Amino acid sequence: MNVAVHDELMESLAELRSALPSMRFGQLIANMATVARGAVPGAIWDMEDDELLRAIRWQLKQLSTRAPANGEHHLASETKPKRHKRRRTNG
């Protein structure tokens, strides 16, 4: 492994950890594996360091472009569509 890539990877992980303090470290890695490889079996195991680095960079960019008013960030993979309540009809 390239030492410079490894150092940048560790720095990027620290930055992501700071941006998402409520997430456990394992959750961060699992989510970044999903960003890098998709929701497929073995994504964490098969992910290369450069793929992880690209996924973290992408996630940090997403977080910086959609900073909520309350200052709390969410992973792009965490956002879910709002559920609408069905209206009851008589008949």
C-alpha positions in Angstrom: 0.0 0.0 0.0 1.1 3.5 -0.7 2.0 5.2 2.5 0.6 8.6 1.3 -2.8 7.0 0.5 -2.8 5.3 3.9 -2.1 8.5 5.7 -4.8 10.4 3.7 -7.2 7.5 4.4 -6.7 7.8 8.1 -7.0 11.6 8.0 -10.2 11.4 6.0 -11.7 8.8 8.4 -11.0 11.1 11.3 -12.7 14.0 9.4 -15.7 11.8 8.7 -15.8 10.7 12.3 -15.9 14.3 13.4 -18.6 15.1 11.0 -20.8 12.2 12.2 -20.1 11.9 16.0 -23.2 9.8 16.7 -22.0 7.0 14.4 -19.9 4.1 15.7 -16.7 3.5 13.8 -17.9 0.1 12.5 -21.0 1.8 11.1 -18.9 4.4 9.3 -16.8 1.6 7.7 -19.9 -0.4 6.8 -21.6 2.6 5.3 -18.6 3.6 3.3 -18.3 0.0 1.9 -21.9 0.4 0.7 -21.0 3.7 -0.9 -17.9 2.2 -2.5 -19.2 -1.2 -3.6 -23.0 -1.1 -3.2 -25.1 -3.2 -0.9 -23.6 -6.5 -1.9 -22.3 -9.4 0.2 -18.6 -9.1 0.8 -18.4 -5.3 0.1 -16.5 -4.7 3.3 -14.1 -7.6 2.8 -13.4 -6.9 -0.9 -13.2 -3.1 -0.7 -9.7 -1.7 -1.5 -8.2 1.2 0.4 -8.4 3.6 -2.6 -12.1 2.7 -3.0 -12.7 3.5 0.7 -10.9 6.8 0.3 -13.0 7.8 -2.7 -16.2 6.8 -0.8 -15.1 8.9 2.2 -14.3 11.9 0.0 -17.6 11.6 -1.7 -19.5 11.4 1.6 -17.6 14.4 3.0 -18.6 16.4 -0.1 -22.2 15.4 0.3 -22.2 16.4 3.9 -20.6 19.8 3.2 -23.1 20.6 0.4 -26.2 19.8 2.5 -25.5 21.1 6.0 -28.8 21.1 7.9 -29.8 24.1 10.0 -29.4 22.3 13.3 -25.8 21.4 12.5 -26.4 17.6 12.6 -25.2 15.7 9.6 -26.6 12.4 8.2 -25.0 9.9 5.8 -26.4 10.1 2.3 -27.3 6.4 2.7 -29.3 7.2 5.9 -31.8 9.5 4.3 -35.1 7.9 3.7 -38.1 9.1 1.8 -40.9 10.5 4.0 -43.8 8.2 4.4 -47.2 9.7 3.6 -50.2 8.7 5.7 -53.0 7.2 3.8 -56.4 8.9 3.9 -59.2 6.7 4.9 -62.2 6.6 2.6 -65.6 5.6 3.6 -67.1 3.2 1.1 
